């Protein structure tokens, strides 16, 4: 269990979570970081939202309500020295959040074994919804036997009636602290951490558990920082997808962290395992760029950005990110769950090529820090990746997507205008009982068609602009446009050459049919592409 005091937006942790309306674009942290062996006194409470803050706070940062002193509980911790469940002896407090305090405990019969005990604050122990989420964390984590999930050993009630849970004691730091210290980290190290999260969540998803609050604060790093082991924490707002049992949230209720929250969760809609895939992608985005995908001090604005805006391209912020890795991140963060990776196993496999090579160490130690003496003991990642040809193809396609969009847009516009000019001019000449349109007639029709097509062109440019910021969508639109242009121009060229070769044997009025056939094949290509994509 993490010994760091998490921000109030963390759904579970030392703070267990908070009220659904208490959202923040950035997790709050105490003014004094909590390390192992130190505790920050949260001596003030907000009467409105019931969130707790350090004693030097005067008003609630969320609603500007004047804070009240916490009475009695902080002055003398009655749990120190108490043995819970006749097994776990409370030694000292090691962390605290808005809704719970975390203690170090020792096993009474095996004193060398250390545990972390999370205990709800008094004011929340009588709230059924909070207690239910506390129980949900224990149920979810205890059913997931995996090296990358924190182990939960026991649950119970303290002598004064407060629920507690006992988990393994983690010695290290959470991923959020590391990112705060470093700003951003190199791709191999970030991918190595994130892939362990993928494996933990894959096990959870296989058992019907959706985490719903994947973020760096809920990823704890233990062991040697040159080869850290990841522990996924805080299943307090997790959801069981087995269709049974009572739900802990109501439709329209928003739980989670805006910076890492998928759109369907931000609007209070139904979520499934693909919400966690989005969270993993957003966490990798943060680790590689040093910035949140959507960052705002105002919770409503942050949620609005999640719903309506496209995150900046990672490579625009950090050009060293490989093109193919950017594709993986942006696909994981797609607005539509159907456009994301459809399983954690799939995401893990797509990330594998960017993990460290088997001969290279994984290191999260800051550059310039003294290296460990035992370099030979550094663990390395086992890489199971797609072929190099696939990576080269994806990289090449990502690089060419935007130039292809520009070229195909120009070609499609010229072809479309030409088709309508041909049909319009031929129709005008037939109405005047002439064999072929004059150059003047063609010029007039061309001006009219160009004027009429200006609005559709601007709308298309706007759509291309939306796709431009996202490599996945840019590739998708470029593929569609390229297919449409090819299907349109090839029949047009073939029929035009055939008409020229047949010459006098063909009535000149047949010429406009070429444009009609070309337009039909283009529409068919667009429709087929749409059907294929939906499948």
VOSEPA-633055 format. One record per residue (C-alpha): z, x, y negated; residue number from 1. Coordinates in Angstrom, 3 decimals, always signed. Layout:
<pts>
<pt <Z X Y> NUM>
...
</pts>
This chain:
<pts>
<pt <+0.000 +0.000 +0.000> 1>
<pt <-0.933 +1.332 -3.399> 2>
<pt <+1.848 +2.687 -5.564> 3>
<pt <-0.153 +2.240 -8.747> 4>
<pt <+0.562 -0.740 -10.930> 5>
<pt <-2.682 -2.699 -10.919> 6>
<pt <-4.183 -4.591 -13.798> 7>
<pt <-3.357 -8.269 -14.096> 8>
<pt <-6.834 -9.331 -13.043> 9>
<pt <-6.281 -7.866 -9.591> 10>
<pt <-5.923 -10.830 -7.315> 11>
<pt <-3.436 -9.171 -5.005> 12>
<pt <-1.690 -5.854 -5.224> 13>
<pt <+1.664 -5.114 -6.671> 14>
<pt <+0.963 -8.120 -8.898> 15>
<pt <-0.410 -10.448 -6.164> 16>
<pt <-2.783 -11.973 -8.645> 17>
<pt <-2.571 -14.327 -11.561> 18>
<pt <-3.401 -17.691 -12.878> 19>
<pt <-7.083 -18.648 -12.581> 20>
<pt <-7.426 -18.983 -16.349> 21>
<pt <-6.013 -15.552 -17.075> 22>
<pt <-9.141 -13.428 -16.888> 23>
<pt <-9.924 -10.226 -18.682> 24>
<pt <-13.019 -8.102 -18.980> 25>
<pt <-10.974 -4.962 -18.389> 26>
<pt <-7.976 -4.630 -16.078> 27>
<pt <-4.726 -4.186 -18.008> 28>
<pt <-2.690 -1.122 -17.148> 29>
<pt <+0.796 -0.154 -18.291> 30>
<pt <+1.165 +2.434 -21.014> 31>
<pt <+2.810 +4.794 -18.537> 32>
<pt <+0.871 +5.346 -15.296> 33>
<pt <+2.878 +4.712 -12.158> 34>
<pt <+2.877 +7.609 -9.737> 35>
<pt <+4.742 +7.938 -6.493> 36>
<pt <+8.435 +8.080 -7.291> 37>
<pt <+8.245 +6.452 -10.729> 38>
<pt <+8.414 +2.813 -11.769> 39>
<pt <+7.503 +1.098 -15.012> 40>
<pt <+9.908 -1.587 -16.168> 41>
<pt <+8.109 -4.837 -16.918> 42>
<pt <+10.890 -6.315 -19.018> 43>
<pt <+8.875 -8.950 -20.908> 44>
<pt <+7.264 -12.168 -19.679> 45>
<pt <+4.788 -14.539 -21.346> 46>
<pt <+6.159 -18.125 -21.348> 47>
<pt <+2.602 -19.508 -21.358> 48>
<pt <+0.783 -17.600 -18.598> 49>
<pt <+3.916 -16.116 -16.905> 50>
<pt <+2.360 -12.630 -16.882> 51>
<pt <+4.771 -9.701 -17.173> 52>
<pt <+4.414 -6.696 -19.471> 53>
<pt <+6.305 -3.492 -20.362> 54>
<pt <+9.339 -3.804 -22.573> 55>
<pt <+7.552 -2.363 -25.634> 56>
<pt <+5.074 -5.274 -25.706> 57>
<pt <+5.821 -7.971 -28.296> 58>
<pt <+3.074 -10.572 -27.733> 59>
<pt <+0.878 -11.499 -24.756> 60>
<pt <-2.505 -9.686 -25.008> 61>
<pt <-4.184 -12.786 -23.569> 62>
<pt <-2.912 -15.720 -25.616> 63>
<pt <-0.854 -14.061 -28.397> 64>
<pt <+2.305 -15.888 -27.262> 65>
<pt <+5.539 -14.119 -28.146> 66>
<pt <+7.017 -12.485 -25.057> 67>
<pt <+10.505 -13.203 -23.746> 68>
<pt <+12.973 -10.826 -22.137> 69>
<pt <+13.299 -10.965 -18.359> 70>
<pt <+16.872 -11.889 -17.645> 71>
<pt <+18.982 -10.027 -15.137> 72>
<pt <+16.370 -9.114 -12.570> 73>
<pt <+15.455 -5.758 -14.031> 74>
<pt <+18.922 -4.578 -14.969> 75>
<pt <+20.176 -4.171 -11.421> 76>
<pt <+17.787 -4.263 -8.498> 77>
<pt <+19.696 -6.066 -5.800> 78>
<pt <+17.256 -4.996 -3.082> 79>
<pt <+17.973 -1.276 -3.300> 80>
<pt <+19.767 -0.284 -0.117> 81>
<pt <+19.128 -3.663 +1.531> 82>
<pt <+17.704 -3.737 +5.066> 83>
<pt <+15.010 -6.376 +5.514> 84>
<pt <+14.386 -7.894 +8.901> 85>
<pt <+17.023 -5.561 +10.352> 86>
<pt <+14.361 -2.858 +10.303> 87>
<pt <+13.180 -1.800 +6.834> 88>
<pt <+15.703 -0.200 +4.499> 89>
<pt <+14.688 -0.338 +0.832> 90>
<pt <+14.815 +3.133 -0.737> 91>
<pt <+13.329 +2.905 -4.226> 92>
<pt <+10.803 +0.974 -6.325> 93>
<pt <+7.424 +2.694 -6.513> 94>
<pt <+5.267 +0.246 -8.428> 95>
<pt <+5.163 -3.117 -10.118> 96>
<pt <+2.667 -5.669 -11.275> 97>
<pt <+2.792 -9.034 -12.932> 98>
<pt <+3.862 -10.973 -9.852> 99>
<pt <+5.416 -8.549 -7.384> 100>
<pt <+7.292 -5.290 -7.070> 101>
<pt <+6.541 -2.630 -4.457> 102>
<pt <+9.263 -0.555 -2.810> 103>
<pt <+9.349 +2.402 -0.510> 104>
<pt <+11.240 +1.601 +2.688> 105>
<pt <+12.366 +3.556 +5.752> 106>
<pt <+12.579 +2.366 +9.316> 107>
<pt <+16.277 +2.185 +10.247> 108>
<pt <+15.722 +3.497 +13.769> 109>
<pt <+12.859 +5.858 +12.897> 110>
<pt <+13.947 +7.253 +9.511> 111>
<pt <+10.942 +9.564 +9.179> 112>
<pt <+8.578 +6.596 +8.990> 113>
<pt <+7.826 +5.337 +5.483> 114>
<pt <+6.584 +1.871 +4.580> 115>
<pt <+5.619 -0.033 +1.472> 116>
<pt <+7.297 -3.382 +0.937> 117>
<pt <+5.845 -5.867 -1.551> 118>
<pt <+8.277 -8.501 -2.839> 119>
<pt <+7.422 -11.461 -5.059> 120>
<pt <+9.262 -11.821 -8.359> 121>
<pt <+11.798 -14.646 -8.528> 122>
<pt <+9.770 -16.834 -10.870> 123>
<pt <+6.804 -16.945 -8.474> 124>
<pt <+8.695 -17.343 -5.225> 125>
<pt <+8.994 -21.093 -5.893> 126>
<pt <+5.278 -21.624 -6.606> 127>
<pt <+3.498 -22.830 -3.438> 128>
<pt <+0.047 -21.610 -4.514> 129>
<pt <+1.304 -18.087 -5.184> 130>
<pt <+3.267 -17.974 -1.948> 131>
<pt <+0.183 -19.225 -0.103> 132>
<pt <-1.931 -16.384 -1.517> 133>
<pt <+0.799 -13.932 -0.572> 134>
<pt <+0.686 -15.265 +2.980> 135>
<pt <-3.105 -15.130 +2.889> 136>
<pt <-3.022 -11.405 +2.183> 137>
<pt <-0.769 -10.799 +5.177> 138>
<pt <-2.888 -12.951 +7.480> 139>
<pt <-6.183 -11.422 +6.398> 140>
<pt <-5.130 -7.771 +6.502> 141>
<pt <-3.077 -8.008 +9.706> 142>
<pt <-6.073 -9.394 +11.597> 143>
<pt <-8.331 -6.486 +10.680> 144>
<pt <-7.653 -3.472 +12.854> 145>
<pt <-9.787 -0.851 +11.134> 146>
<pt <-9.128 +2.675 +9.803> 147>
<pt <-10.335 +1.646 +6.350> 148>
<pt <-8.113 -1.433 +5.977> 149>
<pt <-4.459 -1.093 +5.006> 150>
<pt <-2.199 -2.010 +7.936> 151>
<pt <+0.273 -4.876 +7.493> 152>
<pt <+3.196 -4.734 +9.906> 153>
<pt <+5.566 -7.544 +9.047> 154>
<pt <+6.332 -10.457 +6.733> 155>
<pt <+9.574 -12.180 +5.943> 156>
<pt <+11.959 -13.458 +3.308> 157>
<pt <+14.551 -11.490 +1.362> 158>
<pt <+18.206 -12.612 +1.341> 159>
<pt <+17.607 -14.295 -2.042> 160>
<pt <+14.618 -16.253 -0.689> 161>
<pt <+11.636 -14.232 -1.911> 162>
<pt <+8.659 -13.582 +0.408> 163>
<pt <+7.828 -9.982 +1.258> 164>
<pt <+5.303 -8.134 +3.354> 165>
<pt <+5.482 -4.677 +4.887> 166>
<pt <+2.464 -2.379 +5.037> 167>
<pt <+1.719 +1.262 +5.614> 168>
<pt <+2.784 +3.680 +2.893> 169>
<pt <-0.255 +5.284 +1.249> 170>
<pt <-0.011 +8.696 -0.352> 171>
<pt <-2.909 +9.272 -2.717> 172>
<pt <-4.576 +7.456 -5.605> 173>
<pt <-6.746 +4.437 -6.031> 174>
<pt <-10.436 +4.748 -6.794> 175>
<pt <-9.921 +3.313 -10.283> 176>
<pt <-7.536 +6.125 -11.212> 177>
<pt <-10.003 +8.707 -9.965> 178>
<pt <-12.799 +7.146 -12.027> 179>
<pt <-10.562 +7.017 -15.094> 180>
<pt <-9.866 +10.721 -14.676> 181>
<pt <-13.443 +11.749 -13.932> 182>
<pt <-15.460 +9.128 -15.791> 183>
<pt <-18.158 +9.182 -13.117> 184>
<pt <-18.776 +11.084 -9.909> 185>
<pt <-21.761 +12.491 -8.085> 186>
<pt <-23.890 +10.251 -5.893> 187>
<pt <-22.971 +11.801 -2.490> 188>
<pt <-19.233 +11.506 -3.147> 189>
<pt <-19.506 +7.965 -4.535> 190>
<pt <-21.678 +6.807 -1.653> 191>
<pt <-19.287 +8.379 +0.845> 192>
<pt <-16.417 +6.296 -0.547> 193>
<pt <-18.444 +3.103 -0.836> 194>
<pt <-19.796 +3.331 +2.713> 195>
<pt <-16.239 +3.322 +4.047> 196>
<pt <-15.632 +0.166 +2.017> 197>
<pt <-18.776 -1.310 +3.578> 198>
<pt <-17.476 -0.622 +7.093> 199>
<pt <-14.088 -2.170 +6.344> 200>
<pt <-15.651 -5.286 +4.849> 201>
<pt <-18.157 -5.527 +7.689> 202>
<pt <-15.212 -5.918 +10.073> 203>
<pt <-13.647 -8.493 +7.760> 204>
<pt <-16.890 -10.471 +7.562> 205>
<pt <-17.263 -10.376 +11.336> 206>
<pt <-13.886 -12.146 +11.517> 207>
<pt <-14.854 -14.673 +8.871> 208>
<pt <-12.855 -13.100 +6.016> 209>
<pt <-14.447 -12.658 +2.572> 210>
<pt <-12.480 -10.392 +0.217> 211>
<pt <-13.817 -11.811 -3.102> 212>
<pt <-12.180 -9.160 -5.303> 213>
<pt <-13.910 -5.888 -4.440> 214>
<pt <-13.259 -3.353 -7.197> 215>
<pt <-12.010 +0.246 -7.577> 216>
<pt <-8.390 -0.909 -8.073> 217>
<pt <-8.462 -2.329 -4.540> 218>
<pt <-9.846 +0.831 -2.941> 219>
<pt <-7.215 +3.467 -2.207> 220>
<pt <-8.015 +7.114 -1.364> 221>
<pt <-5.658 +8.958 +0.955> 222>
<pt <-5.590 +12.384 +2.505> 223>
<pt <-7.522 +15.405 +1.300> 224>
<pt <-9.563 +14.564 -1.816> 225>
<pt <-12.297 +16.825 -0.466> 226>
<pt <-12.731 +14.331 +2.366> 227>
<pt <-10.807 +11.196 +1.392> 228>
<pt <-10.139 +8.293 +3.701> 229>
<pt <-10.590 +4.892 +2.095> 230>
<pt <-8.169 +2.001 +2.483> 231>
<pt <-9.251 -1.432 +1.285> 232>
<pt <-6.343 -3.378 -0.229> 233>
<pt <-5.474 -6.809 -1.495> 234>
<pt <-6.953 -9.681 +0.468> 235>
<pt <-4.878 -12.099 -1.599> 236>
<pt <-7.787 -14.259 -2.784> 237>
<pt <-9.764 -13.715 +0.392> 238>
<pt <-11.511 -16.663 +1.946> 239>
<pt <-11.879 -17.584 +5.596> 240>
<pt <-15.378 -18.702 +6.526> 241>
<pt <-14.470 -20.273 +9.850> 242>
<pt <-14.507 -23.727 +8.323> 243>
<pt <-10.904 -24.450 +9.247> 244>
<pt <-7.649 -24.417 +7.404> 245>
<pt <-6.761 -25.387 +3.887> 246>
<pt <-8.444 -23.833 +0.903> 247>
<pt <-6.367 -22.031 -1.708> 248>
<pt <-8.770 -22.727 -4.545> 249>
<pt <-10.381 -25.784 -6.011> 250>
<pt <-14.025 -26.253 -6.914> 251>
<pt <-14.613 -24.750 -10.350> 252>
<pt <-11.583 -22.435 -10.155> 253>
<pt <-12.431 -18.833 -11.051> 254>
<pt <-10.580 -16.027 -9.279> 255>
<pt <-11.556 -12.379 -9.396> 256>
<pt <-12.470 -9.645 -11.868> 257>
<pt <-15.370 -10.425 -14.256> 258>
<pt <-16.776 -6.896 -14.241> 259>
<pt <-17.309 -7.002 -10.471> 260>
<pt <-17.754 -10.743 -9.971> 261>
<pt <-21.035 -12.216 -8.665> 262>
<pt <-22.599 -15.090 -10.648> 263>
<pt <-21.827 -17.748 -8.048> 264>
<pt <-18.130 -16.814 -8.188> 265>
<pt <-18.176 -16.617 -11.996> 266>
<pt <-19.358 -20.222 -12.218> 267>
<pt <-16.687 -21.352 -9.753> 268>
<pt <-19.213 -22.178 -7.038> 269>
<pt <-19.239 -21.614 -3.309> 270>
<pt <-19.105 -17.997 -2.164> 271>
<pt <-19.747 -16.227 +1.119> 272>
<pt <-19.811 -12.636 +2.374> 273>
<pt <-22.632 -11.790 -0.033> 274>
<pt <-20.136 -11.988 -2.899> 275>
<pt <-18.527 -8.837 -1.493> 276>
<pt <-21.956 -7.167 -1.303> 277>
<pt <-22.346 -7.767 -5.033> 278>
<pt <-18.869 -6.319 -5.648> 279>
<pt <-19.673 -3.165 -3.683> 280>
<pt <-22.897 -2.731 -5.660> 281>
<pt <-21.042 -3.177 -8.964> 282>
<pt <-18.374 -0.688 -7.887> 283>
<pt <-21.040 +1.897 -7.011> 284>
<pt <-22.698 +1.201 -10.380> 285>
<pt <-19.388 +1.965 -12.108> 286>
<pt <-18.788 +5.119 -10.075> 287>
<pt <-22.233 +6.593 -10.775> 288>
<pt <-22.717 +5.592 -14.424> 289>
<pt <-19.155 +5.622 -15.736> 290>
<pt <-19.680 +2.102 -17.115> 291>
<pt <-19.105 -1.429 -15.899> 292>
<pt <-22.283 -3.472 -15.352> 293>
<pt <-20.949 -6.091 -17.760> 294>
<pt <-18.180 -4.950 -20.045> 295>
<pt <-16.448 -6.968 -22.739> 296>
<pt <-12.900 -7.342 -24.035> 297>
<pt <-13.444 -11.092 -24.120> 298>
<pt <-13.241 -12.798 -20.721> 299>
<pt <-15.578 -15.651 -21.620> 300>
<pt <-18.178 -13.250 -22.950> 301>
<pt <-17.925 -11.110 -19.819> 302>
<pt <-18.455 -14.149 -17.593> 303>
<pt <-21.393 -15.260 -19.729> 304>
<pt <-22.987 -11.834 -19.368> 305>
<pt <-22.582 -11.984 -15.598> 306>
<pt <-24.333 -15.363 -15.523> 307>
<pt <-27.142 -14.802 -18.004> 308>
<pt <-27.873 -11.103 -18.486> 309>
<pt <-29.316 -8.307 -16.402> 310>
<pt <-27.254 -5.132 -16.126> 311>
<pt <-28.791 -2.029 -17.661> 312>
<pt <-30.704 +0.170 -15.260> 313>
<pt <-28.318 +2.766 -13.788> 314>
<pt <-30.896 +5.522 -14.334> 315>
<pt <-31.049 +4.741 -18.052> 316>
<pt <-27.344 +5.609 -18.219> 317>
<pt <-27.349 +8.438 -15.662> 318>
<pt <-30.873 +9.836 -15.008> 319>
<pt <-29.677 +11.949 -12.061> 320>
<pt <-29.300 +8.822 -9.890> 321>
<pt <-32.137 +8.798 -7.330> 322>
<pt <-34.772 +6.090 -7.811> 323>
<pt <-34.263 +4.769 -4.282> 324>
<pt <-30.474 +4.591 -4.747> 325>
<pt <-30.975 +2.592 -7.939> 326>
<pt <-33.018 +0.122 -5.884> 327>
<pt <-30.161 -0.275 -3.408> 328>
<pt <-27.634 -0.901 -6.203> 329>
<pt <-29.804 -3.416 -8.036> 330>
<pt <-30.644 -5.270 -4.847> 331>
<pt <-26.937 -5.518 -3.993> 332>
<pt <-26.301 -6.915 -7.503> 333>
<pt <-29.093 -9.509 -7.470> 334>
<pt <-28.192 -12.759 -9.248> 335>
<pt <-29.365 -14.851 -6.300> 336>
<pt <-27.382 -14.173 -3.095> 337>
<pt <-30.610 -14.633 -1.096> 338>
<pt <-32.096 -11.600 -2.866> 339>
<pt <-29.220 -9.264 -1.933> 340>
<pt <-28.681 -7.259 +1.198> 341>
<pt <-27.719 -9.890 +3.730> 342>
<pt <-24.959 -7.959 +5.497> 343>
<pt <-22.595 -5.065 +4.916> 344>
<pt <-24.202 -3.284 +7.859> 345>
<pt <-27.554 -3.476 +6.104> 346>
<pt <-26.097 -2.154 +2.856> 347>
<pt <-24.322 +0.654 +4.700> 348>
<pt <-27.575 +1.647 +6.396> 349>
<pt <-29.491 +1.640 +3.115> 350>
<pt <-26.831 +3.869 +1.533> 351>
<pt <-26.786 +6.352 +4.408> 352>
<pt <-29.580 +8.623 +3.092> 353>
<pt <-27.584 +9.264 -0.077> 354>
<pt <-24.366 +10.238 +1.702> 355>
<pt <-23.693 +13.972 +1.984> 356>
<pt <-25.684 +15.980 +4.517> 357>
<pt <-23.845 +16.892 +7.693> 358>
<pt <-23.617 +20.485 +6.532> 359>
<pt <-22.224 +19.692 +3.074> 360>
<pt <-18.618 +18.772 +2.207> 361>
<pt <-17.611 +15.575 +0.466> 362>
<pt <-15.464 +16.499 -2.510> 363>
<pt <-13.768 +14.382 -5.158> 364>
<pt <-11.909 +17.345 -6.655> 365>
<pt <-12.858 +17.794 -10.340> 366>
<pt <-15.300 +20.641 -11.048> 367>
<pt <-13.462 +23.894 -11.697> 368>
<pt <-10.389 +22.904 -9.712> 369>
<pt <-9.021 +25.423 -7.237> 370>
<pt <-10.634 +24.962 -3.835> 371>
<pt <-8.563 +24.287 -0.787> 372>
<pt <-7.772 +27.233 +1.391> 373>
<pt <-8.863 +25.558 +4.605> 374>
<pt <-12.497 +24.810 +3.843> 375>
<pt <-13.324 +24.714 +7.513> 376>
<pt <-11.277 +21.548 +7.937> 377>
<pt <-13.407 +19.543 +5.488> 378>
<pt <-14.780 +16.425 +7.163> 379>
<pt <-18.430 +15.578 +6.679> 380>
<pt <-20.379 +12.371 +6.823> 381>
<pt <-22.521 +11.418 +9.752> 382>
<pt <-25.844 +10.329 +8.349> 383>
<pt <-27.886 +7.641 +10.043> 384>
<pt <-30.692 +6.982 +7.635> 385>
<pt <-34.207 +5.632 +7.390> 386>
<pt <-37.041 +8.132 +7.754> 387>
<pt <-37.975 +10.435 +4.909> 388>
<pt <-41.332 +8.714 +4.654> 389>
<pt <-39.577 +5.404 +3.896> 390>
<pt <-37.496 +7.013 +1.157> 391>
<pt <-40.544 +8.696 -0.316> 392>
<pt <-42.424 +5.399 -0.261> 393>
<pt <-39.569 +3.530 -1.952> 394>
<pt <-39.187 +6.245 -4.578> 395>
<pt <-42.909 +6.305 -5.277> 396>
<pt <-43.062 +2.529 -5.483> 397>
<pt <-40.138 +2.431 -7.912> 398>
<pt <-41.753 +5.034 -10.161> 399>
<pt <-45.121 +3.257 -10.181> 400>
<pt <-43.795 -0.306 -10.530> 401>
<pt <-43.689 -0.418 -14.326> 402>
<pt <-47.032 +1.323 -14.978> 403>
<pt <-48.537 -0.992 -12.356> 404>
<pt <-47.113 -3.996 -14.199> 405>
<pt <-48.833 -2.918 -17.427> 406>
<pt <-52.206 -2.152 -15.805> 407>
<pt <-52.272 -5.293 -13.679> 408>
<pt <-51.228 -7.457 -16.640> 409>
<pt <-54.118 -6.102 -18.690> 410>
<pt <-56.583 -6.514 -15.819> 411>
<pt <-55.384 -10.033 -15.030> 412>
<pt <-55.609 -11.094 -18.669> 413>
<pt <-59.140 -9.755 -19.089> 414>
<pt <-60.240 -11.393 -15.818> 415>
<pt <-58.628 -14.728 -16.690> 416>
<pt <-60.144 -14.846 -20.167> 417>
<pt <-63.532 -13.842 -18.730> 418>
<pt <-63.413 -16.654 -16.161> 419>
<pt <-62.624 -19.322 -18.737> 420>
<pt <-65.222 -17.951 -21.164> 421>
<pt <-67.842 -18.068 -18.417> 422>
<pt <-66.975 -21.640 -17.436> 423>
<pt <-66.674 -22.821 -21.048> 424>
<pt <-69.889 -21.233 -22.239> 425>
<pt <-71.858 -22.511 -19.219> 426>
<pt <-70.479 -26.024 -19.721> 427>
<pt <-71.398 -25.908 -23.419> 428>
<pt <-74.959 -24.799 -22.664> 429>
<pt <-75.413 -27.560 -20.092> 430>
<pt <-74.250 -30.138 -22.603> 431>
<pt <-76.944 -28.852 -24.947> 432>
<pt <-79.527 -28.809 -22.102> 433>
<pt <-80.089 -25.087 -22.420> 434>
<pt <-80.705 -22.696 -19.531> 435>
<pt <-77.986 -20.248 -20.536> 436>
<pt <-75.433 -19.930 -23.317> 437>
<pt <-76.329 -17.905 -26.366> 438>
<pt <-74.314 -14.853 -27.455> 439>
<pt <-72.941 -16.861 -30.376> 440>
<pt <-71.710 -19.602 -28.073> 441>
<pt <-70.039 -17.055 -25.826> 442>
<pt <-68.327 -15.464 -28.823> 443>
<pt <-67.008 -18.798 -30.100> 444>
<pt <-65.746 -19.775 -26.651> 445>
<pt <-64.126 -16.342 -26.244> 446>
<pt <-62.239 -16.732 -29.543> 447>
<pt <-61.026 -20.207 -28.590> 448>
<pt <-59.941 -19.100 -25.109> 449>
<pt <-58.135 -16.040 -26.508> 450>
<pt <-56.255 -18.214 -29.001> 451>
<pt <-55.277 -20.751 -26.360> 452>
<pt <-54.168 -18.029 -23.921> 453>
<pt <-51.938 -16.311 -26.458> 454>
<pt <-48.882 -18.464 -25.691> 455>
<pt <-49.127 -18.025 -21.862> 456>
<pt <-49.589 -14.291 -22.437> 457>
<pt <-46.420 -14.067 -24.519> 458>
<pt <-44.484 -16.030 -21.885> 459>
<pt <-45.752 -13.651 -19.210> 460>
<pt <-44.803 -10.614 -21.289> 461>
<pt <-41.334 -12.113 -21.656> 462>
<pt <-41.059 -12.485 -17.890> 463>
<pt <-42.221 -8.901 -17.399> 464>
<pt <-39.591 -7.841 -19.924> 465>
<pt <-36.843 -9.462 -17.818> 466>
<pt <-38.142 -7.676 -14.713> 467>
<pt <-38.518 -4.374 -16.541> 468>
<pt <-34.769 -3.667 -16.567> 469>
<pt <-34.445 -4.188 -12.824> 470>
<pt <-36.412 -1.940 -10.476> 471>
<pt <-36.206 -4.395 -7.587> 472>
<pt <-37.650 -7.228 -9.642> 473>
<pt <-40.209 -4.915 -11.256> 474>
<pt <-41.489 -3.929 -7.816> 475>
<pt <-41.555 -7.551 -6.700> 476>
<pt <-43.503 -8.753 -9.761> 477>
<pt <-45.869 -5.770 -9.567> 478>
<pt <-46.615 -6.529 -5.911> 479>
<pt <-47.322 -10.170 -6.670> 480>
<pt <-49.528 -9.394 -9.661> 481>
<pt <-51.434 -6.698 -7.805> 482>
<pt <-52.177 -9.069 -4.929> 483>
<pt <-53.324 -11.805 -7.308> 484>
<pt <-55.633 -9.416 -9.192> 485>
<pt <-57.168 -8.086 -5.975> 486>
<pt <-57.687 -11.528 -4.462> 487>
<pt <-59.265 -12.723 -7.708> 488>
<pt <-61.525 -9.813 -8.627> 489>
<pt <-62.933 -9.012 -5.181> 490>
<pt <-64.460 -12.488 -4.601> 491>
<pt <-65.638 -12.551 -8.218> 492>
<pt <-67.409 -9.202 -7.882> 493>
<pt <-68.907 -10.098 -4.494> 494>
<pt <-70.281 -13.456 -5.659> 495>
<pt <-71.527 -12.017 -8.924> 496>
<pt <-73.483 -9.289 -7.114> 497>
<pt <-74.816 -11.809 -4.623> 498>
<pt <-76.018 -14.065 -7.445> 499>
<pt <-77.707 -11.138 -9.168> 500>
<pt <-79.440 -10.129 -5.908> 501>
<pt <-80.728 -13.645 -5.166> 502>
<pt <-81.984 -13.987 -8.735> 503>
<pt <-84.418 -16.882 -9.257> 504>
<pt <-83.574 -18.456 -5.895> 505>
<pt <-80.247 -19.679 -7.278> 506>
<pt <-79.790 -22.208 -10.026> 507>
<pt <-78.119 -20.654 -13.048> 508>
<pt <-75.658 -23.543 -13.163> 509>
<pt <-74.099 -22.181 -9.985> 510>
<pt <-72.735 -19.189 -11.936> 511>
<pt <-69.601 -20.975 -13.224> 512>
<pt <-68.639 -21.679 -9.619> 513>
<pt <-67.973 -17.976 -9.236> 514>
<pt <-65.187 -18.214 -11.766> 515>
<pt <-63.835 -21.341 -10.095> 516>
<pt <-63.769 -19.638 -6.690> 517>
<pt <-62.095 -16.591 -8.210> 518>
<pt <-59.405 -18.742 -9.846> 519>
<pt <-58.825 -20.586 -6.579> 520>
<pt <-58.353 -17.377 -4.577> 521>
<pt <-55.947 -16.061 -7.237> 522>
<pt <-53.869 -19.235 -7.054> 523>
<pt <-53.912 -19.015 -3.254> 524>
<pt <-52.703 -15.405 -3.373> 525>
<pt <-49.851 -16.357 -5.694> 526>
<pt <-48.829 -19.268 -3.460> 527>
<pt <-48.916 -17.189 -0.282> 528>
<pt <-46.802 -14.503 -1.938> 529>
<pt <-44.208 -17.079 -2.987> 530>
<pt <-44.016 -18.598 +0.515> 531>
<pt <-43.711 -15.157 +2.115> 532>
<pt <-40.901 -14.197 -0.261> 533>
<pt <-38.923 -17.379 +0.428> 534>
<pt <-39.124 -16.718 +4.148> 535>
</pts>
